[in-house]
Amino acid sequence: MKNFSTLGISESIVERLQKNNVTTPTPIQEKAIPAVMEHHDVIAQAQTGTGKTLAFILPIIEKFNFEKSNIQALIITPTRELALQITEEVRKIIRHIEGLTVLPVYGGQDVEKQLSKLRKNVGIVVGTPGRILDHIGRGTIDLSELDTLVLDEADQMLHIGFLKEVEMIIRETPRSRQTLLFSATIPDEIKALAKKHMKSPQYISVERKQGPAKTVDQLAVFVSDRGKQAALVEMIKEGNPYLAVIFCRTKRRVTKLYEDLVSYGFTCDELHGDLSQAKREKVMKRFRDSEFQLLIATDVAARGLDVEGVTHVFNYDIPEDADSYVHRIGRTGRAGEKGLAVTFYSPAQKDLMSQIEKELNIKLPKKTIGKVTDQKPKSRSKQVPDKQTPAGKNAGESRNGSKPKSEGRSRRATGKRGHDSESPRGKGKAKTGSAKKKPRSNMLEAKEVKRGSLHKLGDKSAAGRNKGKSGNSSSGNPAGRRGRSSSGTKGKRK
């Protein structure tokens, strides 16, 4: 078995790794480090949690030229959290190396503080595309003598929409640079980027293409939208995760679920883009310190999180595609530890679930919770036609006298009263197209009284038979109560 020394890493750095309980290189480190040390461009595909970060950090530190005062390495990440995480990993190794400094640059942080540190000959910069471009525009970051450019989590930068900014940054670097691209998946757009900006890159892959980590047990839970929250709560109580990340599709859904889980008595917090950077950093520190159990987050906010002790991932909202699925469940089962990933999906999301399985070439074990209708709603054409309705029955009733479930929706869509709102005396007399016989609205009645009318409308059946007066209130506009009131008033003024 190889060790870091055989990969070309100096003994002083190996000792620092051992102090951080890192003794044996992972497969991606074994394959990538020698290629990077030989100054090859590298495309490395491996899942999150496999040690990609050290695969590019260690060679950068080993090759660092202390006689230069320029920025020698730039590491671009899709999120602030990942930038901070990589910065912390670098600091652990270079803590006692004089003359080597690393600086994270990202949005939400005080620019003046970053500017003052950049004036002190920073050797390694880790940052997000937007803030890096900001500093380039200010003239405070000069990449003209850059030695190594790292694109970490490249597919996520594509997903967020950062590729254009990344290319703008690349144009500020020399053609002689070494380019390293690390990603869990390699979509076509990333391949095109590599072909355009990399020189005969070596391709390294340590796991089956686009597959989830083998250390993660996966489960798909078939549940109705209405029953999903109860199912989540029950699974949290049964599984009792040490730490869990729960993914929602939007910031609003994150906040709503957070409030609901707090009401159940769980210790939890939320992470999304609307939080200030200080708040996000505070939340992540508390989560790493295990001060709460459940982190509810959006995809982007939780991107690249590497937190020891995450035993469960819950996809409360199903991922939009296979790549997002791989990245989400990569929050657990890291560094060889076991984890569980649970994905909830409804009948309307069955096709999306199947598509994810097909793209990843996997078949997830399924579990159904509660009563779930696995059939599409019946179309109106399949209901019993009016002409077949037995005598004495309303047109909206079935043979057994029950009302169809879609009747309420039909009334809201058309603005007409359903049969179940009629008086008992009117039952059995309703006919198709009898809009003129419908009772006038309460709104119309109120307006007539307000105008000083001394008469009052009779009961609804009598009002329905008064064709001359009710025609303007109901037949002219079938779009709902508001429309009938308006037209009825006009008719009265005539």
C-alpha positions as CSV (number, residue, x, y, z in Angstrom):
1,M,0.0,0.0,0.0
2,K,1.3,3.4,-0.9
3,N,1.9,6.2,1.6
4,F,2.3,10.0,1.2
5,S,6.1,9.8,1.2
6,T,6.0,7.5,-1.9
7,L,3.8,10.0,-3.6
8,G,6.4,12.7,-3.3
9,I,5.2,14.5,-0.2
10,S,8.0,15.7,2.1
11,E,8.4,14.3,5.6
12,S,7.6,17.6,7.3
13,I,4.2,17.7,5.6
14,V,3.6,14.0,6.2
15,E,4.2,14.6,10.0
16,R,1.6,17.4,9.9
17,L,-0.9,15.1,8.2
18,Q,-0.3,12.5,10.8
19,K,-1.0,15.0,13.6
20,N,-4.4,15.6,11.8
21,N,-5.0,11.8,11.8
22,V,-4.4,11.5,8.0
23,T,-2.0,8.6,7.5
24,T,-3.0,6.7,4.4
25,P,-3.8,8.3,1.0
26,T,-7.2,7.7,-0.5
27,P,-7.5,6.3,-4.1
28,I,-8.1,9.7,-5.7
29,Q,-5.0,11.0,-3.8
30,E,-2.9,8.0,-4.9
31,K,-3.7,8.7,-8.6
32,A,-3.9,12.4,-8.7
33,I,-1.0,13.6,-6.6
34,P,1.8,12.1,-8.8
35,A,0.2,13.6,-12.0
36,V,-0.1,17.0,-10.3
37,M,3.4,16.9,-9.0
38,E,4.6,16.3,-12.6
39,H,2.8,19.5,-13.7
40,H,0.2,17.7,-15.8
41,D,-3.2,19.2,-16.3
42,V,-5.7,16.9,-14.6
43,I,-9.4,16.1,-14.7
44,A,-10.3,14.1,-11.6
45,Q,-13.7,12.6,-11.2
46,A,-14.6,11.4,-7.7
47,Q,-17.5,11.7,-5.3
48,T,-17.5,14.2,-2.5
49,G,-15.9,12.8,0.7
50,T,-13.2,10.9,-1.1
51,G,-10.3,13.3,-0.3
52,K,-10.2,15.4,-3.4
53,T,-9.1,18.5,-1.5
54,L,-5.8,17.1,-0.3
55,A,-5.2,15.7,-3.8
56,F,-4.6,19.3,-5.1
57,I,-3.6,21.0,-1.8
58,L,-0.6,18.9,-1.0
59,P,1.2,19.3,-4.5
60,I,0.5,23.0,-4.4
61,I,2.2,23.3,-1.0
62,E,5.1,21.1,-2.1
63,K,5.8,23.1,-5.3
64,F,5.4,26.5,-3.6
65,N,8.2,28.9,-4.5
66,F,9.1,31.0,-1.4
67,E,11.2,33.4,-3.5
68,K,8.1,34.7,-5.4
69,S,5.8,37.3,-3.9
70,N,2.9,36.8,-6.4
71,I,-0.2,34.7,-6.1
72,Q,0.9,31.2,-7.1
73,A,-2.3,29.2,-6.7
74,L,-5.9,30.1,-7.2
75,I,-8.7,27.7,-6.1
76,I,-12.2,28.6,-7.4
77,T,-15.2,27.1,-5.5
78,P,-18.9,27.5,-6.2
79,T,-19.8,28.5,-2.6
80,R,-18.5,30.5,0.3
81,E,-18.8,27.5,2.7
82,L,-16.6,25.4,0.5
83,A,-14.1,28.2,0.1
84,L,-13.9,28.5,3.9
85,Q,-13.6,24.7,4.3
86,I,-10.7,24.4,1.8
87,T,-9.0,27.4,3.5
88,E,-9.2,25.7,6.9
89,E,-7.7,22.5,5.4
90,V,-4.7,24.5,4.0
91,R,-4.2,26.3,7.3
92,K,-3.9,23.0,9.2
93,I,-1.0,22.0,7.0
94,I,0.8,25.3,6.6
95,R,0.3,26.6,10.2
96,H,4.0,26.3,11.0
97,I,5.4,27.2,7.5
98,E,6.7,30.7,7.6
99,G,6.1,32.8,4.4
100,L,3.2,30.8,3.1
101,T,-0.3,32.3,3.6
102,V,-3.8,31.5,2.3
103,L,-6.7,33.9,2.0
104,P,-10.4,33.1,1.3
105,V,-12.3,35.7,-0.8
106,Y,-16.0,35.6,-1.1
107,G,-19.1,37.7,-1.1
108,G,-20.7,38.8,2.1
109,Q,-17.3,39.5,3.8
110,D,-15.8,42.9,4.4
111,V,-13.9,43.9,1.3
112,E,-11.6,46.2,3.1
113,K,-10.3,43.3,5.3
114,Q,-9.7,41.3,2.2
115,L,-7.8,44.2,0.6
116,S,-5.5,44.7,3.6
117,K,-4.6,41.0,3.6
118,L,-4.0,40.9,-0.1
119,R,-1.4,43.6,0.3
120,K,0.7,41.1,2.4
121,N,1.9,38.9,-0.4
122,V,-0.7,36.1,-0.2
123,G,0.5,32.9,-1.9
124,I,-2.8,30.9,-2.2
125,V,-6.2,32.4,-2.8
126,V,-9.4,30.4,-2.4
127,G,-12.6,32.1,-3.5
128,T,-15.9,32.3,-5.3
129,P,-16.1,33.6,-8.9
130,G,-18.0,36.8,-8.3
131,R,-15.6,38.1,-5.6
132,I,-12.5,37.0,-7.5
133,L,-13.7,39.0,-10.5
134,D,-14.4,42.0,-8.2
135,H,-10.8,42.0,-7.0
136,I,-9.5,41.6,-10.5
137,G,-11.5,44.7,-11.5
138,R,-10.1,46.6,-8.5
139,G,-6.6,45.6,-9.4
140,T,-6.1,43.9,-6.1
141,I,-5.7,40.4,-7.5
142,D,-3.1,39.9,-10.2
143,L,-3.1,36.5,-11.8
144,S,-0.5,37.2,-14.5
145,E,2.1,35.0,-12.9
146,L,-0.2,32.3,-11.6
147,D,1.2,28.8,-11.5
148,T,-1.8,26.6,-10.6
149,L,-5.5,27.1,-11.2
150,V,-7.9,24.7,-9.5
151,L,-11.6,24.4,-10.4
152,D,-13.2,22.5,-7.5
153,E,-16.7,21.1,-7.8
154,A,-16.8,22.2,-11.4
155,D,-20.2,20.7,-12.2
156,Q,-21.8,22.6,-9.4
157,M,-20.4,25.9,-10.8
158,L,-22.1,24.9,-14.0
159,H,-25.3,24.1,-12.2
160,I,-25.3,27.5,-10.5
161,G,-24.4,29.3,-13.7
162,F,-20.8,30.4,-12.9
163,L,-19.1,29.0,-16.0
164,K,-19.1,32.4,-17.8
165,E,-17.4,34.0,-14.8
166,V,-14.9,31.2,-14.6
167,E,-13.9,31.7,-18.2
168,M,-13.4,35.4,-17.5
169,I,-11.1,34.5,-14.7
170,I,-9.2,32.0,-16.8
171,R,-8.5,34.7,-19.4
172,E,-6.6,36.7,-16.7
173,T,-4.2,33.8,-16.2
174,P,-1.1,32.9,-18.2
175,R,-1.3,30.1,-20.8
176,S,1.7,28.4,-19.0
177,R,-0.4,27.7,-15.9
178,Q,-1.3,24.2,-14.7
179,T,-5.1,23.6,-14.6
180,L,-6.7,21.1,-12.3
181,L,-10.4,20.3,-12.6
182,F,-12.1,18.3,-9.8
183,S,-15.7,17.2,-10.0
184,A,-18.1,14.5,-8.9
185,T,-19.6,14.4,-12.4
186,I,-18.4,15.5,-15.8
187,P,-21.3,16.8,-18.0
188,D,-20.8,17.9,-21.6
189,E,-20.4,21.6,-20.7
190,I,-17.5,20.8,-18.4
191,K,-15.9,18.6,-21.1
192,A,-16.1,21.5,-23.5
193,L,-14.5,23.9,-20.9
194,A,-11.7,21.4,-20.3
195,K,-11.1,21.0,-24.1
196,K,-10.9,24.8,-24.5
197,H,-8.7,25.7,-21.6
198,M,-6.6,22.6,-20.6
199,K,-3.5,21.1,-22.2
200,S,-3.7,17.3,-22.8
201,P,-5.2,16.7,-19.4
202,Q,-4.8,13.3,-17.7
203,Y,-8.2,11.9,-16.8
204,I,-8.5,10.2,-13.4
205,S,-11.5,8.4,-12.1
206,V,-11.7,6.3,-9.0
207,E,-15.4,5.4,-8.9
208,R,-18.0,4.3,-11.4
209,K,-19.3,7.2,-13.5
210,Q,-21.9,9.3,-11.8
211,G,-22.6,6.7,-9.2
212,P,-23.4,7.5,-5.5
213,A,-20.8,6.5,-2.9
214,K,-21.0,2.8,-2.0
215,T,-20.8,3.6,1.7
216,V,-24.3,5.2,1.6
217,D,-27.4,3.1,2.0
218,Q,-30.3,4.6,0.0
219,L,-34.0,4.4,0.3
220,A,-36.9,5.9,-1.7
221,V,-40.1,6.7,0.2
222,F,-43.3,6.8,-1.7
223,V,-45.6,9.2,0.1
224,S,-48.3,11.8,-0.7
225,D,-47.4,15.5,-0.5
226,R,-49.8,15.9,2.4
227,G,-48.2,13.0,4.4
228,K,-44.5,13.8,3.7
229,Q,-43.9,15.9,6.8
230,A,-45.4,13.3,9.1
231,A,-43.3,10.6,7.4
232,L,-40.1,12.7,7.9
233,V,-40.8,13.3,11.5
234,E,-41.5,9.6,12.1
235,M,-38.3,8.5,10.3
236,I,-36.2,11.0,12.4
237,K,-37.7,9.7,15.6
238,E,-37.0,6.1,14.6
239,G,-33.6,6.6,13.1
240,N,-32.4,9.1,15.7
241,P,-29.6,10.4,13.5
242,Y,-26.5,11.9,15.2
243,L,-26.4,14.7,12.6
244,A,-28.7,15.0,9.6
245,V,-29.0,17.3,6.6
246,I,-32.5,17.8,5.2
247,F,-32.7,19.3,1.6
248,C,-35.5,21.5,0.4
249,R,-36.0,23.0,-3.0
250,T,-36.4,26.6,-2.1
251,K,-35.4,29.0,0.7
252,R,-39.1,29.5,1.6
253,R,-39.6,25.8,2.0
254,V,-36.4,25.5,4.1
255,T,-37.8,28.2,6.6
256,K,-41.3,26.6,6.7
257,L,-39.9,23.1,7.4
258,Y,-37.5,24.5,10.0
259,E,-40.3,26.2,11.9
260,D,-42.4,23.0,11.8
261,L,-39.6,20.8,13.0
262,V,-38.8,23.2,15.9
263,S,-42.5,22.9,16.9
264,Y,-42.0,19.1,17.1
265,G,-39.2,19.7,19.6
266,F,-36.2,18.9,17.4
267,T,-33.0,20.8,17.7
268,C,-32.3,22.3,14.3
269,D,-31.3,25.3,12.2
270,E,-31.6,26.5,8.6
271,L,-29.1,27.4,5.9
272,H,-29.9,29.2,2.7
273,G,-28.8,32.2,0.6
274,D,-30.9,34.8,2.4
275,L,-28.9,34.5,5.6
276,S,-26.0,36.9,6.1
277,Q,-22.5,35.4,5.8
278,A,-21.9,35.9,9.5
279,K,-25.1,34.0,10.3
280,R,-24.2,31.2,7.8
281,E,-20.8,30.8,9.4
282,K,-22.3,30.7,12.9
283,V,-24.8,28.1,11.8
284,M,-22.1,25.9,10.3
285,K,-19.9,26.2,13.4
286,R,-22.7,25.1,15.6
287,F,-23.5,22.2,13.3
288,R,-19.9,21.0,13.3
289,D,-19.8,21.3,17.1
290,S,-23.0,19.1,17.2
291,E,-25.0,21.8,19.0
292,F,-28.1,20.9,17.1
293,Q,-29.2,17.7,15.3
294,L,-30.9,18.7,12.0
295,L,-29.7,21.1,9.4
296,I,-32.4,22.1,6.9
297,A,-30.7,23.6,3.7
298,T,-31.0,24.4,0.0
299,D,-28.7,22.7,-2.5
300,V,-26.4,25.7,-3.1
301,A,-26.0,26.7,0.6
302,A,-25.0,23.2,1.6
303,R,-22.7,22.6,-1.3
304,G,-19.4,21.0,-0.4
305,L,-20.2,20.7,3.3
306,D,-17.8,18.3,5.0
307,V,-19.1,17.8,8.5
308,E,-17.9,14.8,10.5
309,G,-20.7,12.8,12.0
310,V,-23.5,13.3,9.4
311,T,-25.2,10.0,9.5
312,H,-28.4,10.8,7.5
313,V,-29.4,12.8,4.5
314,F,-33.1,13.4,3.8
315,N,-34.2,14.6,0.4
316,Y,-37.4,16.2,1.6
317,D,-37.9,17.6,-1.9
318,I,-36.7,15.2,-4.6
319,P,-33.5,16.5,-6.5
320,E,-34.1,17.9,-9.9
321,D,-31.6,15.6,-11.6
322,A,-29.1,12.8,-11.0
323,D,-26.1,15.1,-10.5
324,S,-27.9,16.9,-7.7
325,Y,-28.9,13.6,-6.2
326,V,-25.2,12.5,-6.1
327,H,-24.1,15.7,-4.5
328,R,-26.8,15.7,-1.9
329,I,-26.3,12.2,-0.6
330,G,-22.5,12.9,-0.6
331,R,-23.0,14.8,2.7
332,T,-23.1,11.5,4.4
333,G,-21.0,8.3,4.1
334,R,-17.8,10.4,3.9
335,A,-14.2,9.1,4.4
336,G,-15.4,5.5,4.4
337,E,-18.1,6.0,7.1
338,K,-21.6,4.5,6.7
339,G,-24.6,6.7,6.0
340,L,-28.2,6.6,5.0
341,A,-29.9,8.7,2.3
342,V,-33.7,8.9,2.2
343,T,-35.5,10.5,-0.8
344,F,-39.3,11.3,-0.6
345,Y,-41.3,11.3,-3.8
346,S,-45.0,11.6,-4.6
347,P,-47.1,10.0,-7.4
348,A,-46.5,13.1,-9.5
349,Q,-42.7,12.6,-9.1
350,K,-42.5,8.9,-10.1
351,D,-41.1,9.7,-13.5
352,L,-38.4,11.9,-12.1
353,M,-37.4,9.2,-9.6
354,S,-37.2,6.7,-12.4
355,Q,-35.1,9.0,-14.5
356,I,-32.6,9.5,-11.6
357,E,-32.3,5.7,-11.2
358,K,-31.9,5.2,-14.9
359,E,-29.1,7.9,-15.3
360,L,-27.2,6.4,-12.3
361,N,-27.9,2.8,-13.3
362,I,-29.2,2.0,-9.9
363,K,-32.5,0.6,-8.4
364,L,-33.4,2.1,-5.1
365,P,-35.3,0.0,-2.5
366,K,-38.8,1.5,-2.2
367,K,-41.0,2.0,0.8
368,T,-44.6,3.3,0.8
369,I,-45.9,5.3,3.8
370,G,-49.6,5.9,4.3
371,K,-52.3,5.6,1.7
372,V,-51.0,6.9,-1.6
373,T,-53.0,6.9,-4.8
374,D,-50.7,5.6,-7.5
375,Q,-53.2,6.4,-10.3
376,K,-53.7,9.5,-12.2
377,P,-57.0,11.4,-11.5
378,K,-59.8,10.2,-13.7
379,S,-60.7,12.6,-16.5
380,R,-64.2,14.1,-16.6
381,S,-65.0,12.2,-19.7
382,K,-64.9,9.0,-17.7
383,Q,-67.7,10.2,-15.3
384,V,-71.3,9.0,-15.9
385,P,-72.9,11.3,-18.5
386,D,-75.9,13.4,-17.6
387,K,-78.2,11.4,-19.9
388,Q,-77.5,8.2,-18.1
389,T,-78.3,9.7,-14.7
390,P,-81.3,7.9,-13.2
391,A,-84.4,9.9,-12.6
392,G,-84.6,11.7,-9.4
393,K,-80.8,12.1,-9.2
394,N,-78.8,15.2,-9.6
395,A,-76.6,15.5,-12.7
396,G,-73.5,15.7,-10.5
397,E,-74.3,12.5,-8.5
398,S,-73.1,9.0,-9.3
399,R,-75.2,5.9,-9.2
400,N,-74.8,5.5,-5.5
401,G,-75.8,9.1,-4.8
402,S,-72.3,10.3,-3.8
403,K,-70.8,13.5,-5.2
404,P,-67.7,13.3,-7.3
405,K,-64.6,14.6,-5.6
406,S,-63.8,17.0,-8.5
407,E,-67.1,18.8,-8.0
408,G,-65.7,21.4,-5.6
409,R,-62.9,22.2,-8.0
410,S,-65.3,22.4,-10.9
411,R,-67.4,25.0,-9.0
412,R,-64.3,27.1,-8.3
413,A,-63.2,26.9,-11.9
414,T,-66.5,27.9,-13.5
415,G,-67.9,30.1,-10.8
416,K,-71.3,28.2,-10.7
417,R,-72.9,26.7,-7.6
418,G,-72.8,23.0,-7.3
419,H,-75.9,20.8,-6.8
420,D,-75.0,20.2,-3.1
421,S,-75.5,23.9,-2.4
422,E,-79.1,23.9,-3.6
423,S,-82.1,23.7,-1.2
424,P,-83.8,20.4,-0.7
425,R,-86.8,21.7,-2.6
426,G,-84.7,22.2,-5.7
427,K,-83.2,18.7,-5.6
428,G,-84.1,16.7,-8.7
429,K,-85.1,19.8,-10.7
430,A,-81.7,21.0,-11.8
431,K,-81.1,20.9,-15.5
432,T,-78.1,21.4,-17.7
433,G,-77.8,24.9,-18.9
434,S,-80.3,26.3,-16.4
435,A,-78.1,29.2,-15.4
436,K,-81.1,31.6,-15.5
437,K,-82.7,29.8,-12.7
438,K,-79.8,30.2,-10.3
439,P,-80.4,32.4,-7.2
440,R,-79.0,35.9,-7.2
441,S,-75.9,36.5,-5.2
442,N,-75.9,37.8,-1.7
443,M,-73.7,40.7,-2.9
444,L,-76.4,41.8,-5.3
445,E,-79.0,41.6,-2.6
446,A,-76.9,43.8,-0.3
447,K,-76.5,46.4,-3.1
448,E,-80.2,46.5,-3.7
449,V,-80.9,47.1,0.0
450,K,-78.2,49.8,0.1
451,R,-80.0,51.6,-2.7
452,G,-83.1,51.8,-0.6
453,S,-85.0,49.0,-2.2
454,L,-87.9,48.1,0.1
455,H,-88.5,44.7,-1.3
456,K,-86.4,41.7,-0.3
457,L,-85.5,38.7,-2.3
458,G,-87.6,35.6,-1.6
459,D,-86.2,32.2,-0.9
460,K,-83.7,30.9,-3.4
461,S,-86.2,28.8,-5.3
462,A,-88.6,31.6,-5.8
463,A,-85.8,33.9,-6.9
464,G,-84.7,31.4,-9.4
465,R,-88.2,31.4,-11.0
466,N,-88.1,35.2,-11.3
467,K,-86.6,35.1,-14.8
468,G,-87.0,38.8,-15.6
469,K,-85.1,40.0,-12.6
470,S,-82.5,37.3,-12.1
471,G,-81.5,36.9,-15.8
472,N,-79.1,39.9,-15.6
473,S,-77.6,38.6,-12.3
474,S,-76.6,35.1,-13.4
475,S,-76.9,34.4,-17.1
476,G,-74.8,37.3,-18.4
477,N,-71.5,36.3,-16.7
478,P,-70.7,32.8,-15.5
479,A,-67.3,33.8,-14.3
480,G,-68.1,33.9,-10.5
481,R,-70.0,35.9,-7.9
482,R,-68.1,39.1,-8.5
483,G,-69.1,39.1,-12.2
484,R,-72.7,38.3,-11.5
485,S,-73.0,41.1,-9.0
486,S,-71.6,43.6,-11.4
487,S,-73.8,42.6,-14.3
488,G,-76.8,42.4,-12.0
489,T,-76.3,45.9,-10.8
490,K,-76.1,47.3,-14.3
491,G,-79.4,45.6,-15.2
492,K,-81.1,47.2,-12.2
493,R,-80.0,50.6,-13.2
494,K,-81.6,50.2,-16.6
